[in-house]
Every structure is written in C-alpha cells, then in structure tokens.
Amino acid sequence: MAVRAALLVEELQRKRPLVHCITNYVTANDCANILLAIGASPIMADDPEETGEIAASASALVLNMGTPSRRKLEAMVRAGKSANEAGIPVILDPVGAGASCLRREMAAQIIREVKVDILRGNVSEISFAAGLDFCEKGVDVSEADQGRDRTEAALAAAERLGCTVAVTGSVDVVTDGSRVIRIHGGTPLMARVTGTGCMTSVLSGAFAGAGKDPLTAVSAALAAMGIAGELAFEKAGHIGCGSFHMALLDAVGNLNEKIIRERAKIEER
C-alpha cells in the first residue's frame, strides 16, 4: 500500500485534479491552500444555484459539515447528486454529526440522498454514521469514545453505508468493509491547529480525483498528512502552534514519491 500511495502522489501532481469543496468558513482558506500545495486545484463553490453544475465538472467533491445550515445542506445534496450522475467520487466529512439536531438531520439526509464514496471523521462521528452508540463533544472526540475500537466503528460504518471509511486518530484506520489499513504517523500538535481534519478530507478528495481506488486514495491522503505533520514538527514544533501551522503547509507542498516511500508507515491486513 505504501508503494501505491507514493505512486498516487506522482499521479495527482501530474493530473492536477479539480476538487470541489463545500466546506466550513473556519477552514476554507486552509483547505484551498493545502490542495494547491499538494498539486490539486480547489474550487470553493457553495451556492445551491451553481453547486450541481460545478460538481459535474470537477474531479472530486468534498462535503464538510463543520458550519451547517439549511442552505448549505441544499447545496451539498445538489452537488452530491450531480457528482453521482457524473461518476465523480464524493467525500463526506460529517463534522460533529451527532452534536445537534440539525447536524444529525443533515448527515442523515446526505447519506440517504447521495452515494458517498469516502467517509472520513473521528471515532465519534463515524460511530454516529454507523448507527452505534456515541457521545459527541462538539466537533471533537468525546472522552467516552476515546477508548472505542476504531476498527469496529469503521467496519460497521462501511457495512452500513457501502463505502470506504477512514477513522482518524493516533492511529488511523481505513476500510472498505473487507480490507483494513492502519496508518501510523503525525504528531499530537496537529490537534492544536484548527482544520487539520478538514485538510485531510480535502486531500482525500485530491487523491480520489487522481486515482480509481477509494481505499488507496484515502490511505495515501492520511499517510501524506501524517508525514507532513512529522516534518512540520521537526522544523517548527519547538516554536509554537502558529509556526507549526505554516510549516505544515510547506511540508505538504514538498511531498513527493520518494518521501512517501521512505516515511509512510502503513499496515494492511
């Protein structure tokens, strides 16, 4: 898998996929910049009047529920249906999916009306999507869910939704319901910078837009983000969160096949 992930970086940078992001206003700038850094092209269109049209011409669609609204839900459903019709991969990041009635309704409607190819979130969010007991803490993993088996949650969600599922944490777990991938890497400092999860989701969109296998795409994205986090920590972790944030963007921009091959820590079963 590490070799396939490394090769996909080269393919992404050659194809420069257009990634349509309907994301939250807190991290939209970081998401656009991380896509440019990896070699993709972002478009941040979220008006229902145009999302279907934009999605149809993109290489991948990323839906992020970080700042939900009824208007944004309409935009996401329109874009998702258009992407499905065009055969374009859809990535859903169900941020804080169980934290409020609106978020629960939003996640349920998107899952019901749009065929999701990749679902990426923390263990609380994925547990909600899988129909398991969960305990939300805003958009973060709750203390009650900290000890939950990420593999169990990922497999349950993959079986229920029929898609590839990525549960991120200290060790990331990715599954399509049969194959299970574990990815090691990153640094705890990533949790102190807003938007690293959102950035990981759009990177998943970039890799999915460049390749054909969702499992390889999201595994490559998680490995790339983890490696970038390690490189950023080595360069600027001793300075502070702000310097680390900028170093993270620099590290993603410098990723290539050689670095992924040398540093990716991916286990497959």
GUVEX-859014 format. One record per residue (C-alpha): residue number from 1; x, y, z; chain; residue in three letters. Coordinates in Angstrom, 1 decimal, m for minus. Layout:
BEGIN
<r NUM; <X; Y; Z>; "A"; "ALA"> ...
//
This chain:
BEGIN
<r 1; <0.0; 0.0; 0.0>; "A"; "MET"> <r 2; <2.9; 2.4; 0.8>; "A"; "ALA"> <r 3; <4.2; 2.0; m2.8>; "A"; "VAL"> <r 4; <0.7; 2.5; m4.3>; "A"; "ARG"> <r 5; <0.3; 5.6; m2.1>; "A"; "ALA"> <r 6; <3.7; 7.0; m3.2>; "A"; "ALA"> <r 7; <2.8; 6.5; m6.9>; "A"; "LEU"> <r 8; <m0.5; 8.1; m6.5>; "A"; "LEU"> <r 9; <1.2; 11.3; m5.3>; "A"; "VAL"> <r 10; <3.0; 11.5; m8.6>; "A"; "GLU"> <r 11; <m0.2; 10.8; m10.5>; "A"; "GLU"> <r 12; <m2.0; 13.6; m8.6>; "A"; "LEU"> <r 13; <0.7; 16.1; m9.3>; "A"; "GLN"> <r 14; <0.6; 15.2; m13.0>; "A"; "ARG"> <r 15; <m3.2; 15.3; m13.3>; "A"; "LYS"> <r 16; <m3.9; 18.3; m11.1>; "A"; "ARG"> <r 17; <m7.5; 17.3; m10.2>; "A"; "PRO"> <r 18; <m10.1; 19.9; m9.7>; "A"; "LEU"> <r 19; <m11.6; 19.4; m6.2>; "A"; "VAL"> <r 20; <m15.0; 21.0; m5.5>; "A"; "HIS"> <r 21; <m15.2; 21.8; m1.8>; "A"; "CYS"> <r 22; <m18.3; 22.7; 0.1>; "A"; "ILE"> <r 23; <m16.7; 23.2; 3.4>; "A"; "THR"> <r 24; <m16.9; 25.4; 6.5>; "A"; "ASN"> <r 25; <m15.9; 29.0; 6.7>; "A"; "TYR"> <r 26; <m13.5; 28.4; 9.6>; "A"; "VAL"> <r 27; <m11.1; 26.3; 7.5>; "A"; "THR"> <r 28; <m11.9; 27.1; 3.8>; "A"; "ALA"> <r 29; <m8.7; 29.0; 3.3>; "A"; "ASN"> <r 30; <m6.5; 26.3; 4.7>; "A"; "ASP"> <r 31; <m8.4; 23.7; 2.6>; "A"; "CYS"> <r 32; <m7.8; 25.6; m0.6>; "A"; "ALA"> <r 33; <m4.1; 26.2; 0.2>; "A"; "ASN"> <r 34; <m3.5; 22.6; 1.2>; "A"; "ILE"> <r 35; <m5.0; 21.5; m2.2>; "A"; "LEU"> <r 36; <m2.8; 23.9; m4.1>; "A"; "LEU"> <r 37; <0.2; 22.7; m2.1>; "A"; "ALA"> <r 38; <m0.3; 19.0; m2.9>; "A"; "ILE"> <r 39; <m0.7; 19.9; m6.6>; "A"; "GLY"> <r 40; <m4.5; 19.9; m7.0>; "A"; "ALA"> <r 41; <m6.8; 22.7; m7.9>; "A"; "SER"> <r 42; <m9.6; 23.9; m5.5>; "A"; "PRO"> <r 43; <m12.9; 25.5; m6.2>; "A"; "ILE"> <r 44; <m14.9; 26.6; m3.1>; "A"; "MET"> <r 45; <m18.4; 26.9; m4.6>; "A"; "ALA"> <r 46; <m21.3; 26.6; m2.0>; "A"; "ASP"> <r 47; <m24.3; 28.4; m3.5>; "A"; "ASP"> <r 48; <m27.1; 26.0; m4.4>; "A"; "PRO"> <r 49; <m27.6; 27.9; m7.7>; "A"; "GLU"> <r 50; <m24.3; 26.6; m9.0>; "A"; "GLU"> <r 51; <m23.1; 23.6; m6.9>; "A"; "THR"> <r 52; <m24.6; 21.0; m9.2>; "A"; "GLY"> <r 53; <m23.0; 22.5; m12.3>; "A"; "GLU"> <r 54; <m19.6; 22.9; m10.6>; "A"; "ILE"> <r 55; <m19.6; 19.4; m9.2>; "A"; "ALA"> <r 56; <m20.3; 17.9; m12.6>; "A"; "ALA"> <r 57; <m17.1; 19.4; m14.0>; "A"; "SER"> <r 58; <m14.9; 18.5; m11.0>; "A"; "ALA"> <r 59; <m12.6; 15.5; m10.4>; "A"; "SER"> <r 60; <m13.9; 15.0; m6.8>; "A"; "ALA"> <r 61; <m16.4; 16.5; m4.4>; "A"; "LEU"> <r 62; <m15.8; 17.1; m0.7>; "A"; "VAL"> <r 63; <m18.7; 17.8; 1.6>; "A"; "LEU"> <r 64; <m17.8; 19.2; 5.1>; "A"; "ASN"> <r 65; <m20.5; 19.8; 7.8>; "A"; "MET"> <r 66; <m18.3; 22.0; 10.0>; "A"; "GLY"> <r 67; <m20.7; 25.0; 9.9>; "A"; "THR"> <r 68; <m24.1; 23.6; 8.9>; "A"; "PRO"> <r 69; <m27.1; 25.4; 7.6>; "A"; "SER"> <r 70; <m30.2; 24.5; 5.6>; "A"; "ARG"> <r 71; <m28.9; 26.4; 2.6>; "A"; "ARG"> <r 72; <m25.6; 24.5; 2.8>; "A"; "LYS"> <r 73; <m27.5; 21.2; 3.0>; "A"; "LEU"> <r 74; <m29.3; 22.1; m0.2>; "A"; "GLU"> <r 75; <m26.0; 22.9; m1.9>; "A"; "ALA"> <r 76; <m24.5; 19.7; m0.8>; "A"; "MET"> <r 77; <m27.3; 17.5; m1.9>; "A"; "VAL"> <r 78; <m27.5; 19.2; m5.3>; "A"; "ARG"> <r 79; <m23.7; 18.8; m5.7>; "A"; "ALA"> <r 80; <m23.7; 15.2; m4.5>; "A"; "GLY"> <r 81; <m26.5; 14.1; m6.9>; "A"; "LYS"> <r 82; <m24.7; 15.8; m9.7>; "A"; "SER"> <r 83; <m21.4; 14.1; m8.8>; "A"; "ALA"> <r 84; <m23.1; 10.7; m8.6>; "A"; "ASN"> <r 85; <m24.6; 11.2; m12.1>; "A"; "GLU"> <r 86; <m21.2; 12.1; m13.5>; "A"; "ALA"> <r 87; <m19.4; 9.3; m11.7>; "A"; "GLY"> <r 88; <m17.3; 11.7; m9.6>; "A"; "ILE"> <r 89; <m16.1; 10.5; m6.1>; "A"; "PRO"> <r 90; <m17.9; 12.1; m3.1>; "A"; "VAL"> <r 91; <m16.1; 12.5; 0.2>; "A"; "ILE"> <r 92; <m18.1; 13.3; 3.3>; "A"; "LEU"> <r 93; <m16.7; 14.8; 6.5>; "A"; "ASP"> <r 94; <m19.6; 14.6; 9.0>; "A"; "PRO"> <r 95; <m18.1; 17.1; 11.4>; "A"; "VAL"> <r 96; <m19.9; 17.0; 14.8>; "A"; "GLY"> <r 97; <m22.5; 14.8; 13.2>; "A"; "ALA"> <r 98; <m24.3; 13.9; 16.4>; "A"; "GLY"> <r 99; <m23.8; 17.2; 18.2>; "A"; "ALA"> <r 100; <m27.1; 18.8; 17.3>; "A"; "SER"> <r 101; <m30.5; 18.0; 15.8>; "A"; "CYS"> <r 102; <m29.6; 20.0; 12.6>; "A"; "LEU"> <r 103; <m26.3; 18.1; 12.2>; "A"; "ARG"> <r 104; <m28.0; 14.7; 12.7>; "A"; "ARG"> <r 105; <m30.7; 15.6; 10.2>; "A"; "GLU"> <r 106; <m28.0; 16.9; 7.7>; "A"; "MET"> <r 107; <m25.8; 13.8; 7.9>; "A"; "ALA"> <r 108; <m28.8; 11.5; 7.6>; "A"; "ALA"> <r 109; <m30.2; 13.3; 4.5>; "A"; "GLN"> <r 110; <m26.8; 13.5; 2.7>; "A"; "ILE"> <r 111; <m26.3; 9.8; 3.4>; "A"; "ILE"> <r 112; <m29.8; 9.0; 2.2>; "A"; "ARG"> <r 113; <m29.8; 11.0; m1.0>; "A"; "GLU"> <r 114; <m26.1; 11.0; m2.0>; "A"; "VAL"> <r 115; <m23.9; 8.0; m2.7>; "A"; "LYS"> <r 116; <m20.8; 8.6; m0.6>; "A"; "VAL"> <r 117; <m17.6; 7.0; m1.7>; "A"; "ASP"> <r 118; <m15.4; 8.0; 1.2>; "A"; "ILE"> <r 119; <m16.5; 8.8; 4.8>; "A"; "LEU"> <r 120; <m13.8; 10.4; 6.9>; "A"; "ARG"> <r 121; <m14.1; 11.5; 10.5>; "A"; "GLY"> <r 122; <m13.2; 10.9; 14.1>; "A"; "ASN"> <r 123; <m14.4; 7.9; 16.0>; "A"; "VAL"> <r 124; <m17.5; 9.8; 17.5>; "A"; "SER"> <r 125; <m18.6; 11.0; 14.1>; "A"; "GLU"> <r 126; <m18.1; 7.6; 12.4>; "A"; "ILE"> <r 127; <m19.9; 5.8; 15.3>; "A"; "SER"> <r 128; <m22.9; 8.1; 14.7>; "A"; "PHE"> <r 129; <m22.8; 7.3; 10.9>; "A"; "ALA"> <r 130; <m22.6; 3.6; 11.7>; "A"; "ALA"> <r 131; <m25.6; 3.7; 14.0>; "A"; "GLY"> <r 132; <m23.5; 2.8; 17.0>; "A"; "LEU"> <r 133; <m23.9; 4.3; 20.5>; "A"; "ASP"> <r 134; <m21.8; 7.5; 20.5>; "A"; "PHE"> <r 135; <m21.1; 10.6; 22.7>; "A"; "CYS"> <r 136; <m20.3; 13.8; 21.0>; "A"; "GLU"> <r 137; <m18.2; 16.7; 22.4>; "A"; "LYS"> <r 138; <m18.8; 19.4; 19.9>; "A"; "GLY"> <r 139; <m16.6; 18.6; 16.9>; "A"; "VAL"> <r 140; <m14.0; 16.7; 18.9>; "A"; "ASP"> <r 141; <m13.9; 13.1; 20.1>; "A"; "VAL"> <r 142; <m15.6; 12.7; 23.4>; "A"; "SER"> <r 143; <m13.8; 11.2; 26.4>; "A"; "GLU"> <r 144; <m16.5; 8.4; 26.4>; "A"; "ALA"> <r 145; <m15.5; 7.5; 22.8>; "A"; "ASP"> <r 146; <m11.7; 7.7; 23.3>; "A"; "GLN"> <r 147; <m11.4; 4.0; 24.1>; "A"; "GLY"> <r 148; <m13.7; 2.8; 21.4>; "A"; "ARG"> <r 149; <m12.3; 0.4; 18.9>; "A"; "ASP"> <r 150; <m11.7; 2.5; 15.7>; "A"; "ARG"> <r 151; <m11.6; m0.7; 13.5>; "A"; "THR"> <r 152; <m15.0; m1.8; 14.9>; "A"; "GLU"> <r 153; <m16.6; 1.6; 14.2>; "A"; "ALA"> <r 154; <m15.0; 1.8; 10.7>; "A"; "ALA"> <r 155; <m16.2; m1.7; 9.7>; "A"; "LEU"> <r 156; <m19.7; m1.0; 11.0>; "A"; "ALA"> <r 157; <m19.9; 2.2; 9.0>; "A"; "ALA"> <r 158; <m18.5; 0.6; 5.8>; "A"; "ALA"> <r 159; <m21.0; m2.2; 6.1>; "A"; "GLU"> <r 160; <m24.0; 0.1; 6.7>; "A"; "ARG"> <r 161; <m23.1; 2.7; 4.1>; "A"; "LEU"> <r 162; <m21.3; 0.6; 1.5>; "A"; "GLY"> <r 163; <m18.4; 2.9; 1.2>; "A"; "CYS"> <r 164; <m14.7; 3.3; 2.2>; "A"; "THR"> <r 165; <m14.4; 4.6; 5.8>; "A"; "VAL"> <r 166; <m11.5; 6.4; 7.4>; "A"; "ALA"> <r 167; <m11.4; 6.9; 11.2>; "A"; "VAL"> <r 168; <m8.6; 9.3; 12.1>; "A"; "THR"> <r 169; <m6.8; 9.4; 15.5>; "A"; "GLY"> <r 170; <m3.5; 8.4; 17.0>; "A"; "SER"> <r 171; <m3.5; 5.5; 14.5>; "A"; "VAL"> <r 172; <m5.8; 6.0; 11.5>; "A"; "ASP"> <r 173; <m8.0; 3.1; 10.4>; "A"; "VAL"> <r 174; <m9.3; 2.8; 6.8>; "A"; "VAL"> <r 175; <m11.5; 0.0; 5.5>; "A"; "THR"> <r 176; <m13.8; m0.8; 2.5>; "A"; "ASP"> <r 177; <m15.5; m3.5; 4.6>; "A"; "GLY"> <r 178; <m13.0; m6.2; 3.7>; "A"; "SER"> <r 179; <m9.5; m4.8; 3.6>; "A"; "ARG"> <r 180; <m8.3; m2.9; 6.7>; "A"; "VAL"> <r 181; <m5.4; m0.4; 6.6>; "A"; "ILE"> <r 182; <m3.7; 1.1; 9.7>; "A"; "ARG"> <r 183; <m1.7; 4.2; 9.2>; "A"; "ILE"> <r 184; <0.8; 5.5; 11.8>; "A"; "HIS"> <r 185; <2.2; 9.0; 11.8>; "A"; "GLY"> <r 186; <1.6; 12.6; 12.7>; "A"; "GLY"> <r 187; <2.1; 14.5; 15.9>; "A"; "THR"> <r 188; <m0.2; 15.5; 18.8>; "A"; "PRO"> <r 189; <0.5; 19.1; 17.9>; "A"; "LEU"> <r 190; <m1.8; 18.6; 14.9>; "A"; "MET"> <r 191; <m4.8; 18.6; 17.3>; "A"; "ALA"> <r 192; <m3.9; 22.1; 18.4>; "A"; "ARG"> <r 193; <m4.3; 23.6; 14.9>; "A"; "VAL"> <r 194; <m7.8; 24.3; 13.6>; "A"; "THR"> <r 195; <m8.7; 22.4; 10.5>; "A"; "GLY"> <r 196; <m6.2; 19.5; 10.2>; "A"; "THR"> <r 197; <m9.1; 17.1; 9.9>; "A"; "GLY"> <r 198; <m10.8; 19.3; 7.2>; "A"; "CYS"> <r 199; <m7.5; 19.5; 5.4>; "A"; "MET"> <r 200; <m7.2; 15.7; 5.5>; "A"; "THR"> <r 201; <m10.6; 15.4; 4.0>; "A"; "SER"> <r 202; <m9.8; 17.6; 1.0>; "A"; "VAL"> <r 203; <m6.5; 15.8; 0.5>; "A"; "LEU"> <r 204; <m8.6; 12.6; 0.3>; "A"; "SER"> <r 205; <m10.6; 14.3; m2.4>; "A"; "GLY"> <r 206; <m7.5; 15.2; m4.3>; "A"; "ALA"> <r 207; <m6.1; 11.7; m4.2>; "A"; "PHE"> <r 208; <m9.6; 10.2; m5.1>; "A"; "ALA"> <r 209; <m9.8; 12.6; m8.0>; "A"; "GLY"> <r 210; <m6.4; 11.3; m9.3>; "A"; "ALA"> <r 211; <m7.0; 7.6; m8.8>; "A"; "GLY"> <r 212; <m9.6; 4.9; m9.1>; "A"; "LYS"> <r 213; <m9.5; 3.1; m5.8>; "A"; "ASP"> <r 214; <m11.0; 5.0; m2.8>; "A"; "PRO"> <r 215; <m9.1; 2.8; m0.3>; "A"; "LEU"> <r 216; <m5.8; 3.7; m1.8>; "A"; "THR"> <r 217; <m6.8; 7.3; m2.2>; "A"; "ALA"> <r 218; <m7.8; 8.0; 1.4>; "A"; "VAL"> <r 219; <m4.8; 5.9; 2.7>; "A"; "SER"> <r 220; <m2.4; 8.0; 0.6>; "A"; "ALA"> <r 221; <m4.1; 11.2; 1.9>; "A"; "ALA"> <r 222; <m3.8; 10.1; 5.6>; "A"; "LEU"> <r 223; <m0.2; 9.0; 5.1>; "A"; "ALA"> <r 224; <0.7; 12.2; 3.4>; "A"; "ALA"> <r 225; <m0.9; 14.3; 6.1>; "A"; "MET"> <r 226; <0.8; 12.3; 8.9>; "A"; "GLY"> <r 227; <4.2; 12.6; 7.2>; "A"; "ILE"> <r 228; <3.7; 16.4; 6.7>; "A"; "ALA"> <r 229; <2.8; 16.7; 10.4>; "A"; "GLY"> <r 230; <6.0; 15.0; 11.4>; "A"; "GLU"> <r 231; <8.1; 17.1; 9.0>; "A"; "LEU"> <r 232; <6.4; 20.3; 10.3>; "A"; "ALA"> <r 233; <7.1; 19.3; 13.9>; "A"; "PHE"> <r 234; <10.7; 18.6; 13.2>; "A"; "GLU"> <r 235; <11.0; 22.1; 11.6>; "A"; "LYS"> <r 236; <8.8; 24.3; 13.8>; "A"; "ALA"> <r 237; <7.2; 22.3; 16.6>; "A"; "GLY"> <r 238; <9.6; 23.8; 19.2>; "A"; "HIS"> <r 239; <8.4; 27.3; 18.2>; "A"; "ILE"> <r 240; <4.7; 27.0; 18.6>; "A"; "GLY"> <r 241; <1.3; 26.3; 17.0>; "A"; "CYS"> <r 242; <1.4; 29.2; 14.5>; "A"; "GLY"> <r 243; <4.8; 28.3; 13.1>; "A"; "SER"> <r 244; <3.8; 24.7; 13.0>; "A"; "PHE"> <r 245; <0.7; 25.6; 11.1>; "A"; "HIS"> <r 246; <2.7; 27.3; 8.3>; "A"; "MET"> <r 247; <5.4; 24.6; 8.3>; "A"; "ALA"> <r 248; <2.6; 22.0; 7.8>; "A"; "LEU"> <r 249; <1.6; 23.7; 4.6>; "A"; "LEU"> <r 250; <5.2; 23.9; 3.5>; "A"; "ASP"> <r 251; <5.7; 20.2; 4.2>; "A"; "ALA"> <r 252; <2.6; 19.2; 2.1>; "A"; "VAL"> <r 253; <3.9; 21.3; m0.7>; "A"; "GLY"> <r 254; <7.3; 19.5; m0.7>; "A"; "ASN"> <r 255; <5.8; 15.9; m0.6>; "A"; "LEU"> <r 256; <6.8; 13.6; m3.4>; "A"; "ASN"> <r 257; <7.0; 9.9; m4.2>; "A"; "GLU"> <r 258; <10.4; 9.5; m2.6>; "A"; "LYS"> <r 259; <9.3; 11.0; 0.7>; "A"; "ILE"> <r 260; <6.1; 8.9; 0.9>; "A"; "ILE"> <r 261; <8.0; 5.7; 0.1>; "A"; "ARG"> <r 262; <10.6; 6.4; 2.8>; "A"; "GLU"> <r 263; <8.4; 7.7; 5.6>; "A"; "ARG"> <r 264; <4.9; 6.1; 5.2>; "A"; "ALA"> <r 265; <4.0; 3.7; 7.9>; "A"; "LYS"> <r 266; <1.1; 1.7; 6.5>; "A"; "ILE"> <r 267; <m0.1; m1.7; 7.7>; "A"; "GLU"> <r 268; <m2.5; m3.8; 5.6>; "A"; "GLU"> <r 269; <m4.4; m6.9; 6.6>; "A"; "ARG"> 
//
